Amino acid sequence: MLGRSPWTYPHAQRLAREVMRLFNNGKRDIQLITSLAVINEQTIGSETEQGRRRHSTHLSHSASHGSIFGKHHG
């Protein structure tokens, strides 16, 4: 569903933990577990990517102003 290899996907363990969490919470329908786990992974993945972009933008903005703490007033 994610179009990724379970052997090379860097977040395979996180995805597996989510599947186990759903099962431990009483879900037994494989289709439902799969769908919920994929939705969760896509949500986390997009939030992580947005955070990386936000962090990168912040760092480049800070660097253009002399320091990550703002301008040096000395």
N, C-alpha and C positions, 0 to 999 in steps of 0.2 A: 504493500500500500504506500510506503514511503519511497519506493523505488531505490532503495539502498541495500547494500549487502550487509547481512548481519555480522559478517566477519570483518568488514572494513569500516563500518559506520562508527564514527568516534563516540557516539552517545548510545551505543547498543546496550550497555549495562543500565543506563538510566531508563531506557525504554523497557527493558526486562523487569526492572524494579517496579515500574508503573503497572505492568501486566500482573505481576505478583500481588501488588497492592489491591488492584481491582478484584482479583480472585479472592484474596483474603477478606475483602469487604462484602463477599457474598455473591459477586457476579459469577455466573456459570456459563452464560451464552458466549461462545468463542467469538462470534461475529461482533457482539456488543463490546466485549473486552478489547478486541482488535481496534474497532472504530474509536472507542474512547481513548485508548492509548495513543493512537495515531494523532487524534485531534489534540491531545495534551502535548505530544512531542512537537507538533507543528506550531502550537501556541508558544511553547517554551523556546523553540528555535527562532521564531520571529522576534520574540522579546529579547532574546540574547543578541540577535543581529542588530536590532534597534539600539540596544544598549552599547554595543561595540561602536556603532556609527556615532552615537551621541558622545561617547567617551573620546573617540578619535577627533571629532569636531571640537570638543572642549580643549583637548590637548593642543591641537593646531592653533586654536584661537589664543590660548594661554602663551604658547611659544612665540606667537607674533607680538605679544606684549611684554616680552622680556623674561618672564618666569611663570611657573605654574601657580605662584602665589600672587601674581599681579605685578604691577610696575614696582621697581626698586626705588624707594625714596630715600636716598642716602646722601 
